């Protein structure tokens, strides 16, 4: 079971231009979004820890996106 709701992901895919999306594809995209988010979160947490902070800041996200993804 995924933690991210399928409806918002489906909306994003449709806003990107898809007319329709199968249930299987919807589930695979949600799984991929969750996997990507977990990897990004891990990198962001590492950056915050490296800066000796417990709080994640926007700059951590920007840096992770710029250097790791």
Order of alpha helices (4+ residues) and beta strands (2+ residues): alpha-alpha-alpha
